[in-house]
Amino acid sequence: MKYSHVFLGLGSNIGDRKIFLQRAIEELCRSSKVKQLNASSIYETEPLYNPDQGYFFNMIVEIETDFEPLKLLHYSKEIELKIGKEFNVPKNSPRKIDIDIEFFHYKMINTKDLTIPHPLL
């Protein structure tokens, strides 16, 4: 198994934000293809693009994964859906969970579905 070093950004601004962040980490690590290495503290931040919503809890999670980048993206989206993120809402709407791939090893990707490093980093 060849692991890649990855940093994920997690955010939540609805309901029990801390629980949603913890649940996202637990769900990510359910896969044998993901191993958590570290996690940052949780930081409360103002919403940037839609100020008419609650503050976010944000954190960074460092993992090793055997997923390829697009597979990790799809796996992350499945977890967001499982936790209750709504996808049929306007961009930057309030959400229970958001999982972004910030860095993926030494890869640079720029496709319609995925940009690494994350463009808003």
C-alpha positions as CSV (number, residue, x, y, z in Angstrom):
1,M,0.0,0.0,0.0
2,K,1.4,3.4,-1.0
3,Y,0.3,6.2,1.3
4,S,0.1,9.9,0.4
5,H,0.3,12.6,2.9
6,V,-2.8,14.8,2.9
7,F,-4.2,17.8,4.8
8,L,-8.0,18.2,5.0
9,G,-9.9,21.3,6.1
10,L,-13.1,20.6,8.0
11,G,-15.7,23.2,8.8
12,S,-19.2,23.4,10.4
13,N,-21.6,26.2,11.2
14,I,-24.9,24.5,12.0
15,G,-26.0,22.6,15.1
16,D,-23.4,21.0,17.3
17,R,-20.4,22.0,15.2
18,K,-17.9,20.2,17.4
19,I,-19.7,16.9,17.1
20,F,-20.0,17.2,13.4
21,L,-16.2,17.8,13.1
22,Q,-15.5,14.8,15.3
23,R,-18.0,12.6,13.4
24,A,-16.3,13.6,10.1
25,I,-12.9,12.4,11.4
26,E,-14.4,9.2,12.7
27,E,-16.1,8.5,9.3
28,L,-12.9,9.3,7.4
29,C,-11.0,6.8,9.5
30,R,-13.5,4.0,9.0
31,S,-11.8,3.3,5.8
32,S,-8.7,1.1,5.9
33,K,-7.3,3.5,3.3
34,V,-7.2,6.4,5.7
35,K,-5.0,6.9,8.8
36,Q,-5.2,10.0,10.9
37,L,-1.9,11.4,11.9
38,N,-2.7,14.8,13.6
39,A,-5.5,17.2,14.1
40,S,-5.3,20.9,14.8
41,S,-7.2,22.7,17.5
42,I,-10.7,23.9,16.6
43,Y,-10.9,27.6,15.6
44,E,-14.1,29.7,15.5
45,T,-14.2,31.9,12.4
46,E,-16.5,34.4,10.8
47,P,-18.2,33.3,7.5
48,L,-16.3,34.9,4.6
49,Y,-18.7,34.9,1.6
50,N,-22.1,34.8,3.1
51,P,-22.1,36.9,6.3
52,D,-25.8,36.1,7.1
53,Q,-25.0,32.8,8.9
54,G,-23.5,31.5,12.0
55,Y,-19.8,31.4,12.8
56,F,-17.8,28.3,11.7
57,F,-15.8,25.8,13.7
58,N,-12.8,25.0,11.5
59,M,-9.8,22.6,11.8
60,I,-7.2,20.9,9.8
61,V,-6.7,17.1,9.9
62,E,-3.5,15.5,8.7
63,I,-4.0,12.0,7.2
64,E,-2.2,9.4,5.2
65,T,-4.3,7.7,2.5
66,D,-4.1,5.1,-0.1
67,F,-6.9,6.8,-2.0
68,E,-6.1,8.7,-5.2
69,P,-7.2,12.3,-5.1
70,L,-10.6,12.0,-6.9
71,K,-11.4,8.8,-4.9
72,L,-10.7,10.8,-1.7
73,L,-12.9,13.6,-2.9
74,H,-15.8,11.2,-3.6
75,Y,-15.3,9.5,-0.3
76,S,-15.4,12.9,1.5
77,K,-18.6,13.9,-0.3
78,E,-20.2,10.6,0.8
79,I,-19.3,11.5,4.4
80,E,-20.7,15.0,4.0
81,L,-23.9,13.6,2.7
82,K,-24.1,11.0,5.5
83,I,-23.6,13.7,8.2
84,G,-26.3,15.8,6.6
85,K,-24.8,18.4,4.3
86,E,-27.3,19.6,1.7
87,F,-25.9,19.9,-1.8
88,N,-29.0,21.4,-3.5
89,V,-28.5,24.8,-1.8
90,P,-26.8,28.0,-3.0
91,K,-23.0,28.1,-2.7
92,N,-21.6,29.2,0.7
93,S,-24.9,28.3,2.5
94,P,-24.8,27.2,6.2
95,R,-23.7,23.6,6.5
96,K,-23.3,20.8,9.1
97,I,-20.0,19.7,7.6
98,D,-17.6,20.7,4.8
99,I,-14.5,18.6,4.0
100,D,-11.9,20.2,1.7
101,I,-8.7,18.6,0.4
102,E,-6.2,21.4,1.1
103,F,-3.0,19.5,0.1
104,F,-2.5,16.1,-1.4
105,H,1.2,15.0,-1.1
106,Y,3.1,16.9,-3.8
107,K,0.3,16.9,-6.4
108,M,-1.0,19.9,-8.2
109,I,-4.4,19.3,-9.8
110,N,-6.7,21.7,-11.6
111,T,-9.8,20.1,-13.0
112,K,-13.5,21.0,-13.0
113,D,-14.1,18.8,-9.9
114,L,-10.9,19.3,-7.9
115,T,-8.2,21.9,-7.4
116,I,-5.1,21.0,-5.3
117,P,-3.7,22.9,-3.5
118,H,-7.1,24.3,-2.5
119,P,-7.7,27.6,-4.3
120,L,-8.8,29.5,-1.2
121,L,-6.0,28.3,1.0
